[in-house]
Amino acid sequence: MASLVLLKGGGGVEYKLTTEEVTIGRHPDCTIQLDSNMVSRHHARIVHKDNDYVLEDLGSGNGTTVNGKPVIKPVNLEDDDRIKFGPLLLRFQNTAAPGTGPPAAFQLDVTGDDDDAGTIMGTIDSSALFGHLEVRPEAKLQAVLQISRSLAGTVDLDSLLPKILDTLFTVFPRADRGVVLLMDEDSGRMIPKAIKHRQDEQDESVKISRTILSRVLEDRSGILSADAANDTRFQASESISNFTIRSMMCVPLLGLDGEPLGVINIDTQNPLHQFKNEDLELLMAVAGQASLSYDNARLLVSRMEKEKQDSEMSIARGVQQALLPEEMPAPPGYEFFASYEAAQAVGGDYFDVIQLNDRQICLTFGDVAGKGVPASLVMSRLSSVVQSTMQFVTDAVDAVARINNHMCNRAVEGRFVTFVLVIIDLKAHKIQVVNAGHMSPIIRRADGTVEEFPEDSIGVPIGVLEDFPYQAQTRTLSTGDTVVIYTDGVSEAMNHDSELYGLDRLREYIAQNSPGPSELGGQILSDVKRHADGRPQNDDITLMSFGRMDG
């Protein structure tokens, strides 16, 4: 992915080029808004086509340059090109370009040899972060308050880090260069995230000794190097002498858990303005407050993202609930009941009730493999397929075969559905049942006996095998007969001892309790919760019951 990094006047803010056309200017409608009166409202644009990024000036007042050359006509950008929009200097980065290294806001030059250790002139342990106030206590307090005010209310992590450097340059007027490096959680590498130069026209790589960086992170201590370039003991150390660093300070940024988040490094090239131990102590105190502000901002951003996800999941839950029937049918002589409780915000269980005609009612019931969002998406697709299929089909076997073939087309691997389709003939009082890999429905007869369908009548789940020959089972319902269909969230509900509710208990409970579908359904769910005894459910719990109440 390509990006623009603001080098001059912005402290290292990075803008990702994620769309085919990116507009750049002062106007809020621009994709990248640059806050400078010297930048035109619509200054320039970058068009991404194939592998090329083409920059075009849009007739700006102060012009656009690439590597010092005015942009008169569209220019193909190359990785590491320097672009100026008016007074603002940016670097073009294209991480997809051949030879381009891993994405980073800046170039990091970490060098190291055995002589690097000799550049260390003083250290301070992180335990002294807010201590030792005998050294300029008023300066330390003022610096901590200043950075607290500067960072107050900032939750944008990209803008917070440059603000830290801006404040440090005020606290340390001797500083010429500063950089904030953060540790990448995946690779463990130190990635430069913000850089600042006293002179805006400077644009150099970040240069840090590997020995110093390692020691700061491992010991969680601040390090001071004073007049290293002129010390005869360190003449062999190119990492110091070639960088024209006269004095530098490097301190850790520690999280609330005491683990290093990264480092702050500032240096000076002026031999007359070298840092002292009290400067190192002051930087440690400021870094402590900066770490606290950064960690708090991270936690706040994480919370905001979590709240956004919760809001989106709440919307998704509402959408999924809208796919379920709002009310159950009430034909003369019959009663229906259904309940759905997702283990997470959304789930993969499913049921529907469709009035085919004056004589027939179709019940569909399914359980998508898995839980959560992936299962809910398959459930949504299944709901749509069932609705469209049952508009034209009234035979149960034909309907399930069509639903299965449709779900097999572009099926998601591992996301099959156990499924039951029932067509009730309200006049003949018969049910036609097709079972695609689901637990057998349980029929409670009026005399309290229970009946299940034979295992050889159960076909493969929906979405597994195209053109599977499903079978239908037919039963007659007498007055007082009730049918219960359930998902494994019922039979496999666990208590705190990890004991399952179990099929045997379910069969026995159905046989010994009310024959009324609504009353029996509610009783089963209550008994499942009594068994769980407060243990959170680990699967969606869905139950449907229906029965014939009179002749």
C-alpha positions in Angstrom: 0.0 0.0 0.0 1.2 3.5 -0.7 1.1 6.5 1.6 2.3 10.1 2.1 4.3 11.0 5.2 4.3 14.6 6.3 7.9 15.4 7.0 7.9 19.2 7.3 5.4 21.0 9.4 3.6 17.9 10.6 5.9 15.7 12.7 5.5 12.5 10.8 1.7 12.1 10.2 1.1 9.3 7.7 -1.8 9.4 5.1 -2.7 6.0 3.5 -3.6 6.1 -0.2 -6.5 3.6 0.0 -8.7 4.8 -2.9 -8.2 5.1 -6.6 -8.3 8.9 -6.5 -7.0 10.9 -3.6 -7.5 14.7 -3.5 -5.2 16.9 -1.5 -5.8 20.4 -0.3 -7.1 22.7 2.4 -10.8 22.0 1.8 -12.5 19.6 4.3 -13.9 17.6 1.3 -10.4 16.6 0.3 -9.3 13.1 1.0 -6.1 14.5 2.6 -6.7 17.8 4.3 -3.6 19.9 4.9 -3.8 22.7 7.4 -1.9 25.5 5.8 -2.9 28.8 4.2 -0.2 28.3 1.6 -2.0 25.1 0.4 -4.9 25.7 -2.1 -8.4 24.5 -1.3 -8.0 21.7 -4.0 -4.3 21.6 -4.5 -3.5 18.3 -6.2 -4.6 14.8 -6.7 -3.1 11.3 -6.9 -4.6 8.7 -9.2 -3.9 5.0 -8.6 -4.2 2.9 -11.8 -2.7 -0.6 -12.1 0.6 -0.3 -10.3 1.2 3.4 -10.9 0.5 6.4 -8.7 0.2 9.6 -10.8 0.4 13.0 -9.2 -1.4 16.0 -10.9 -1.4 19.6 -9.8 -4.9 21.1 -9.8 -3.9 24.7 -10.6 -2.7 25.4 -7.1 -1.6 28.9 -6.2 1.8 28.0 -4.7 2.5 25.0 -6.9 3.5 21.4 -6.4 7.0 20.0 -6.7 8.4 16.4 -6.9 12.1 16.2 -5.8 12.4 19.9 -6.3 10.9 20.0 -9.9 7.6 21.8 -10.5 4.7 19.6 -11.5 3.5 21.0 -14.8 1.9 17.8 -16.1 0.9 14.5 -14.4 4.0 12.8 -12.9 4.5 9.1 -12.1 5.5 8.8 -8.4 8.4 6.6 -7.3 9.0 5.2 -3.8 10.8 7.8 -1.6 9.9 10.8 -3.8 9.8 14.1 -1.9 6.7 16.1 -2.7 6.0 19.7 -1.6 2.5 21.2 -1.6 3.2 24.8 -1.0 5.5 24.9 2.1 4.6 21.3 3.3 7.1 18.5 2.5 5.9 14.9 2.3 7.5 11.6 1.4 5.8 9.2 -1.0 6.0 5.6 0.2 5.0 2.6 -1.9 5.5 -0.6 0.0 4.5 -2.6 -3.0 7.4 -1.2 -5.1 10.3 -3.7 -5.8 13.0 -3.5 -3.2 10.9 -1.5 -0.7 11.3 -2.7 2.8 8.6 -3.2 5.4 6.1 -0.3 5.9 7.3 2.4 8.3 6.7 6.1 8.6 10.4 6.8 8.5 13.7 5.2 7.7 15.4 3.7 10.7 19.1 3.4 10.8 20.0 1.1 13.7 23.8 0.5 13.8 25.8 -1.3 16.3 29.3 -2.5 17.1 31.1 -3.3 20.3 32.2 0.3 20.7 28.7 1.5 21.0 28.5 0.7 24.7 31.3 3.2 25.3 29.1 6.1 24.2 27.0 5.7 27.3 27.9 8.5 29.7 25.1 8.2 32.3 21.9 6.2 33.0 18.9 6.5 35.2 16.6 3.7 36.2 12.9 3.8 35.4 12.1 3.5 39.1 13.2 7.1 39.3 10.6 8.2 36.8 8.9 10.7 39.0 11.5 10.8 41.8 14.7 12.7 42.7 12.9 16.1 42.8 16.0 17.6 44.4 17.2 18.3 40.8 15.3 21.3 39.4 11.9 20.1 40.9 10.1 23.2 39.5 11.4 22.4 36.0 10.3 18.8 36.3 6.9 19.7 37.6 6.5 22.4 34.9 7.5 19.9 32.2 5.1 17.2 33.4 2.2 19.8 33.6 3.1 21.1 30.1 3.0 17.7 28.5 -0.2 16.8 30.4 -1.9 20.0 29.0 -0.6 19.3 25.5 -1.9 15.8 25.4 -5.1 16.3 27.3 -8.1 15.0 25.4 -6.1 13.6 22.5 -7.3 10.1 21.5 -5.9 10.1 17.9 -2.7 8.1 18.4 -1.2 9.3 15.1 -1.4 12.9 16.2 -0.5 12.3 19.9 3.1 11.2 19.2 4.1 14.3 17.2 2.6 16.4 20.0 4.9 14.6 22.4 7.9 15.7 20.3 6.6 19.2 20.0 6.4 19.5 23.8 9.8 18.0 24.2 11.4 20.5 21.9 9.9 23.2 24.1 11.1 21.6 27.3 14.6 20.9 25.7 15.5 23.9 23.6 18.9 22.3 23.0 17.4 19.4 21.1 18.0 19.3 17.3 16.3 16.0 16.5 13.7 13.8 18.2 12.0 10.5 17.4 9.4 8.2 19.0 9.7 4.5 18.2 7.0 2.0 19.2 7.3 -1.7 19.4 5.4 -3.7 16.8 3.4 -6.4 18.8 3.6 -8.9 16.0 7.3 -8.7 14.9 8.8 -7.2 18.1 10.6 -4.7 15.9 10.9 -1.0 16.8 9.0 1.1 14.3 9.6 4.9 14.1 6.2 6.6 14.4 7.1 10.3 14.8 10.1 12.4 14.0 10.9 16.1 14.5 13.8 18.4 13.5 14.6 21.8 14.9 15.1 22.9 11.3 12.1 22.0 9.2 14.1 21.6 6.0 16.0 18.7 7.4 14.9 15.3 6.3 17.3 12.6 7.5 17.1 9.0 8.6 16.6 8.3 12.2 20.0 7.1 13.6 20.2 5.2 16.9 22.8 2.9 18.3 21.6 -0.7 18.6 23.5 -1.1 21.8 21.8 1.9 23.4 18.4 0.9 22.1 18.7 -2.6 23.5 19.9 -1.5 26.8 17.1 1.0 27.2 14.5 -1.7 26.4 16.1 -4.5 28.5 17.0 -2.4 31.5 14.0 -0.1 31.2 16.5 2.7 32.0 17.3 6.1 30.4 20.7 6.6 28.8 22.7 9.8 28.3 25.6 10.0 25.8 27.6 13.3 26.1 30.2 14.5 23.6 30.6 11.0 22.2 31.9 12.2 18.8 34.9 14.1 20.4 35.8 11.3 22.9 39.0 9.6 21.7 37.9 6.4 23.3 35.1 6.1 20.7 36.8 7.1 17.5 36.2 3.6 16.0 32.4 3.9 16.5 31.0 4.9 13.2 27.5 4.9 14.6 28.4 8.0 16.6 31.1 9.8 14.7 29.4 9.6 11.3 26.1 10.8 12.7 27.5 14.1 13.9 25.7 13.4 17.2 27.3 15.5 20.0 24.9 14.5 22.7 21.8 12.3 22.9 19.3 10.9 25.4 17.2 7.8 25.0 14.5 6.8 27.5 11.8 4.1 27.5 8.1 4.5 27.2 6.7 2.1 29.8 3.1 0.9 29.8 0.9 0.6 32.8 2.1 -2.9 33.3 5.7 -1.8 33.3 6.5 -3.3 29.9 8.2 -1.1 27.3 5.9 0.3 24.6 8.8 2.0 22.8 11.5 4.7 23.3 12.0 8.5 23.0 15.3 9.6 21.6 16.5 13.2 21.2 19.9 14.4 20.3 21.8 17.6 19.6 24.5 18.3 17.0 25.8 21.4 18.7 29.0 20.6 20.8 28.3 23.7 23.0 24.8 22.5 23.9 25.2 19.1 25.5 22.7 17.3 27.7 23.4 16.7 31.3 22.2 14.2 33.9 19.5 16.5 35.1 18.2 16.7 31.5 18.0 12.9 31.4 16.1 12.9 34.7 13.8 15.5 33.3 13.2 13.5 30.1 12.4 10.4 32.2 9.8 12.3 34.1 8.2 13.7 30.9 8.4 10.3 29.2 6.5 8.8 32.2 3.7 11.2 31.7 3.8 10.7 27.9 3.6 6.9 28.4 0.6 7.4 30.7 -1.1 9.6 28.2 -0.3 7.2 25.3 -1.5 4.1 27.2 -4.7 5.9 28.3 -5.3 7.0 24.7 -4.8 3.4 23.5 -7.2 2.1 26.1 -9.8 4.8 25.2 -9.4 4.0 21.5 -9.8 0.3 22.3 -12.9 1.1 24.3 -14.4 3.2 21.6 -13.7 0.5 19.0 -15.4 -2.0 21.4 -18.4 0.2 21.8 -18.6 0.6 18.0 -18.4 -3.2 17.6 -21.1 -3.6 20.3 -23.3 -1.1 18.5 -22.8 -2.9 15.2 -23.5 -6.3 16.8 -26.7 -4.8 18.3 -27.8 -3.8 14.9 -26.9 -7.2 13.5 -28.9 -8.8 16.3 -31.9 -6.7 15.4 -31.5 -7.7 11.7 -31.3 -11.4 12.6 -34.3 -11.1 14.9 -36.2 -9.6 12.0 -35.6 -12.7 10.0 -37.5 -14.8 12.6 -41.3 -14.9 12.6 -42.9 -12.0 14.5 -45.8 -14.3 15.7 -46.8 -17.9 15.5 -49.9 -19.0 13.5 -53.1 -19.8 15.3 -55.2 -22.1 13.0 -58.3 -23.7 14.6 -57.3 -26.8 16.6 -53.6 -26.2 16.7 -51.1 -24.4 18.9 -47.5 -23.3 18.1 -44.6 -22.2 20.3 -41.0 -21.1 19.5 -38.1 -19.7 21.4 -34.6 -18.5 20.3 -31.7 -17.5 22.6 -28.3 -16.9 21.0 -25.2 -17.6 23.0 -23.6 -14.5 21.6 -24.9 -11.3 20.1 -25.9 -13.2 17.0 -26.2 -16.9 16.4 -26.6 -19.7 13.9 -29.9 -21.2 15.0 -32.9 -20.7 12.7 -36.6 -21.3 12.5 -39.4 -20.1 10.3 -43.2 -20.6 9.9 -44.7 -20.2 6.4 -48.4 -20.4 5.6 -48.4 -22.2 2.2 -52.2 -22.2 1.7 -55.4 -22.5 3.6 -54.6 -26.2 4.3 -50.8 -26.4 4.8 -48.3 -24.8 7.1 -44.5 -25.2 6.6 -42.2 -25.2 9.6 -38.4 -25.0 9.0 -35.8 -25.4 11.7 -32.0 -25.4 11.5 -28.7 -25.2 13.3 -25.7 -23.8 11.4 -22.3 -25.3 12.3 -20.4 -22.9 14.6 -21.5 -19.8 16.4 -21.4 -16.0 16.2 -21.1 -13.8 13.2 -20.0 -16.5 10.6 -22.9 -18.7 11.6 -25.4 -15.9 11.5 -24.4 -15.0 8.0 -25.1 -18.5 6.8 -28.3 -18.5 8.8 -29.4 -15.3 7.0 -28.7 -16.9 3.6 -30.6 -20.0 4.6 -33.6 -17.9 5.6 -33.7 -16.2 2.2 -33.3 -19.5 0.4 -36.2 -21.1 2.3 -38.5 -18.2 1.8 -37.9 -18.1 -2.0 -38.1 -21.9 -2.3 -41.4 -22.3 -0.4 -43.2 -19.8 -2.6 -43.2 -22.4 -5.4 -42.9 -25.8 -3.7 -45.3 -27.6 -1.4 -43.7 -31.1 -1.4 -41.3 -31.5 1.6 -38.7 -33.7 -0.2 -38.6 -31.5 -3.3 -38.3 -28.4 -1.1 -35.3 -29.7 0.9 -33.6 -31.0 -2.2 -33.8 -27.5 -3.8 -32.7 -25.7 -0.6 -29.7 -28.1 -0.3 -28.6 -27.6 -3.9 -28.8 -23.8 -3.5 -26.8 -23.9 -0.3 -24.2 -26.2 -1.9 -23.7 -23.6 -4.6 -20.9 -21.3 -3.3 -21.0 -23.0 0.1 -18.6 -21.8 2.8 -16.3 -24.7 3.8 -17.3 -26.2 7.1 -20.5 -24.2 7.4 -23.1 -26.9 6.9 -26.6 -26.7 8.4 -28.6 -29.4 10.2 -32.1 -28.9 9.1 -35.7 -30.1 9.6 -38.6 -29.2 7.3 -42.2 -30.1 8.4 -45.3 -29.6 6.3 -48.6 -29.8 8.4 -51.8 -30.8 6.7 -54.4 -29.0 8.8 -57.3 -31.0 7.3 -55.9 -34.5 7.3 -53.9 -33.9 10.5 -50.8 -35.3 9.0 -47.2 -34.1 9.1 -44.5 -34.7 6.4 -41.0 -34.5 7.9 -37.7 -34.3 6.1 -34.6 -34.4 8.3 -31.2 -33.3 7.0 -28.7 -34.3 9.7 -30.6 -32.9 12.7 -31.7 -34.6 15.9 -35.0 -36.3 15.5 -38.1 -34.4 16.5 -39.8 -35.9 19.5 -43.5 -36.6 19.3 -45.4 -36.7 22.6 -48.5 -38.7 22.3 -51.6 -37.9 24.3 -51.0 -40.9 26.5 -47.6 -39.6 27.5 -45.5 -41.9 25.3 -42.8 -40.4 23.2 -41.8 -41.3 19.6 -38.8 -40.4 17.5 -38.1 -41.0 13.8 -35.7 -43.8 12.7 -32.1 -43.0 12.2 -32.1 -44.3 8.6 -34.5 -41.6 7.7 -32.0 -38.8 8.6 -30.1 -37.5 5.5 -26.9 -35.5 5.3 -26.9 -31.8 6.5 -27.7 -29.0 4.1 -24.8 -27.7 2.1 -22.7 -30.9 2.2 -23.6 -33.0 -0.8 -25.4 -31.7 -3.9 -28.4 -33.8 -5.2 -28.7 -35.9 -2.1 -31.8 -38.1 -2.1 -33.7 -37.0 1.0 -36.6 -39.0 2.4 -39.8 -38.0 4.0 -41.5 -39.5 7.0 -45.3 -39.1 7.5 -47.1 -39.3 10.8 -50.7 -38.6 11.9 -51.4 -36.3 14.8 -54.3 -37.1 17.1 -55.8 -34.8 19.6 -53.3 -34.1 22.4 -50.2 -35.0 20.4 -47.3 -32.5 20.6 -44.1 -32.4 18.5 -40.9 -30.9 19.9 -38.0 -29.8 17.7 -34.8 -28.5 19.4 -31.1 -27.7 18.8 -28.2 -29.2 20.6 -28.0 -26.1 22.8 -30.9 -27.7 24.7 -29.6 -31.3 25.0 -26.0 -30.2 25.6 -26.6 -27.5 28.1 -24.0 -27.8 30.9 -24.0 -27.1 34.6 -20.9 -26.0 36.6 -19.8 -29.7 36.8 -19.8 -29.9 33.0 -22.7 -32.4 33.1 -24.9 -32.3 30.0 -28.7 -31.9 30.2 -28.9 -34.9 28.0 -31.4 -36.6 25.6 -32.7 -39.0 28.2 -33.6 -36.2 30.6 -35.3 -34.3 27.7 -37.3 -37.3 26.6 -38.4 -38.0 30.2 -39.3 -34.4 30.9 -41.4 -34.3 27.7 -43.2 -37.5 28.6 -44.1 -36.4 32.2 -45.2 -32.8 31.7 -47.9 -30.8 30.0 -49.1 -31.8 26.6 -49.8 -28.2 25.6 -47.1 -26.9 23.1 -46.7 -23.5 24.6 -46.7 -24.7 28.3 -44.5 -27.6 27.5 -42.0 -25.5 25.5 -41.7 -23.0 28.4 -41.3 -25.8 30.9 -38.5 -27.4 29.0 -36.5 -24.2 28.7 -37.0 -23.5 32.5 -35.7 -27.0 33.3 -32.7 -26.5 31.1 -31.8 -23.3 33.0 -32.3 -25.0 36.3 -29.8 -27.7 35.2 -27.3 -25.0 34.0 -27.7 -23.4 37.4 -26.4 -20.0 36.2 -23.6 -21.3 34.0 -23.5 -19.2 30.8 -24.8 -21.1 27.8 -22.1 -22.2 25.3 -24.4 -22.7 22.4 -27.6 -21.2 20.9 -30.7 -22.6 22.5 -33.7 -22.8 20.2 -36.9 -24.8 20.6 -40.1 -25.2 18.6 -43.2 -27.1 19.6 -46.6 -27.5 18.0 -49.6 -29.8 18.6 -53.2 -30.7 17.9 -55.4 -29.5 20.7 -58.9 -30.7 19.7 -60.6 -32.7 16.9 
